[in-house]
Amino acid sequence: MPALEGPPKQQRRLRSSRSGDLRNNE
């Protein structure tokens, strides 16, 4: 899976933003 090895920051930011940012903002 080269797609995960390529943009690992975007995947981690999306997961953190979805579970953390969204919950913290709401």
MIMARLUM-244400 format. One line per field, with one value per atom (N, C-alpha, C, O, CB): residue in one letter; atom name; x, y, z. Coordinates in steps of 0.1 Angstrom, whole numbers, padded with zeros to 4 digits. Glycine has a CB too. Layout:
BEGIN
aa <- [A, ...]
at <- [CA, ...]
x <- [X, ...]
y <- [Y, ...]
z <- [Z, ...]
//
This chain:
BEGIN
aa <- [M, M, M, M, M, P, P, P, P, P, A, A, A, A, A, L, L, L, L, L, E, E, E, E, E, G, G, G, G, G, P, P, P, P, P, P, P, P, P, P, K, K, K, K, K, Q, Q, Q, Q, Q, Q, Q, Q, Q, Q, R, R, R, R, R, R, R, R, R, R, L, L, L, L, L, R, R, R, R, R, S, S, S, S, S, S, S, S, S, S, R, R, R, R, R, S, S, S, S, S, G, G, G, G, G, D, D, D, D, D, L, L, L, L, L, R, R, R, R, R, N, N, N, N, N, N, N, N, N, N, E, E, E, E, E]
at <- [N, CA, C, O, CB, N, CA, C, O, CB, N, CA, C, O, CB, N, CA, C, O, CB, N, CA, C, O, CB, N, CA, C, O, CB, N, CA, C, O, CB, N, CA, C, O, CB, N, CA, C, O, CB, N, CA, C, O, CB, N, CA, C, O, CB, N, CA, C, O, CB, N, CA, C, O, CB, N, CA, C, O, CB, N, CA, C, O, CB, N, CA, C, O, CB, N, CA, C, O, CB, N, CA, C, O, CB, N, CA, C, O, CB, N, CA, C, O, CB, N, CA, C, O, CB, N, CA, C, O, CB, N, CA, C, O, CB, N, CA, C, O, CB, N, CA, C, O, CB, N, CA, C, O, CB]
x <- [0008, 0000, 0009, 0012, -0010, 0012, 0021, 0012, 0018, 0027, 0000, -0009, -0008, -0008, -0024, -0007, -0007, 0007, 0009, -0010, 0017, 0031, 0034, 0043, 0041, 0026, 0028, 0023, 0031, 0021, 0010, 0004, 0000, -0012, -0008, 0009, 0006, 0001, -0006, 0018, 0005, 0001, -0013, -0021, 0011, -0018, -0032, -0041, -0052, -0034, -0037, -0045, -0046, -0057, -0040, -0035, -0035, -0043, -0049, -0020, -0041, -0048, -0063, -0071, -0042, -0067, -0082, -0088, -0099, -0084, -0080, -0086, -0086, -0095, -0077, -0076, -0075, -0085, -0092, -0060, -0087, -0096, -0111, -0120, -0094, -0113, -0127, -0130, -0141, -0128, -0121, -0124, -0121, -0128, -0116, -0111, -0107, -0113, -0120, -0092, -0109, -0113, -0129, -0134, -0107, -0135, -0150, -0156, -0166, -0155, -0151, -0157, -0154, -0162, -0152, -0142, -0138, -0146, -0150, -0123, -0148, -0155, -0169, -0175, -0152, -0175, -0190, -0192, -0203, -0196]
y <- [-0012, 0000, 0013, 0018, 0000, 0017, 0029, 0042, 0053, 0030, 0041, 0053, 0057, 0069, 0050, 0048, 0051, 0056, 0065, 0039, 0050, 0055, 0068, 0075, 0044, 0072, 0085, 0097, 0104, 0086, 0098, 0109, 0103, 0102, 0115, 0101, 0096, 0107, 0105, 0089, 0119, 0130, 0134, 0137, 0143, 0133, 0136, 0126, 0129, 0137, 0113, 0103, 0105, 0103, 0088, 0108, 0110, 0122, 0123, 0110, 0132, 0145, 0144, 0149, 0157, 0136, 0134, 0126, 0129, 0127, 0117, 0108, 0116, 0115, 0095, 0124, 0132, 0143, 0146, 0138, 0149, 0160, 0155, 0161, 0167, 0143, 0137, 0133, 0135, 0125, 0127, 0122, 0132, 0133, 0109, 0141, 0150, 0164, 0170, 0151, 0169, 0183, 0184, 0194, 0187, 0175, 0175, 0175, 0182, 0164, 0166, 0164, 0176, 0180, 0150, 0181, 0193, 0205, 0213, 0195, 0206, 0218, 0218, 0228, 0219, 0206, 0205, 0205, 0204, 0192]
z <- [0000, 0000, 0000, 0011, 0012, -0012, -0013, -0010, -0007, -0027, -0011, -0009, 0006, 0009, -0013, 0014, 0029, 0032, 0040, 0038, 0026, 0028, 0022, 0027, 0023, 0013, 0006, 0015, 0021, -0008, 0017, 0025, 0039, 0041, 0018, 0047, 0061, 0070, 0080, 0067, 0067, 0075, 0073, 0082, 0072, 0060, 0057, 0063, 0068, 0042, 0063, 0069, 0084, 0090, 0066, 0090, 0105, 0109, 0119, 0111, 0101, 0104, 0102, 0110, 0094, 0092, 0089, 0101, 0105, 0076, 0106, 0117, 0129, 0137, 0118, 0132, 0144, 0144, 0154, 0146, 0132, 0130, 0132, 0137, 0117, 0127, 0127, 0141, 0146, 0117, 0148, 0162, 0172, 0183, 0165, 0170, 0180, 0177, 0185, 0181, 0165, 0162, 0162, 0167, 0148, 0155, 0154, 0168, 0170, 0144, 0176, 0189, 0198, 0206, 0196, 0196, 0205, 0200, 0209, 0204, 0187, 0182, 0185, 0189, 0167, 0184, 0187, 0202, 0206, 0180]
//
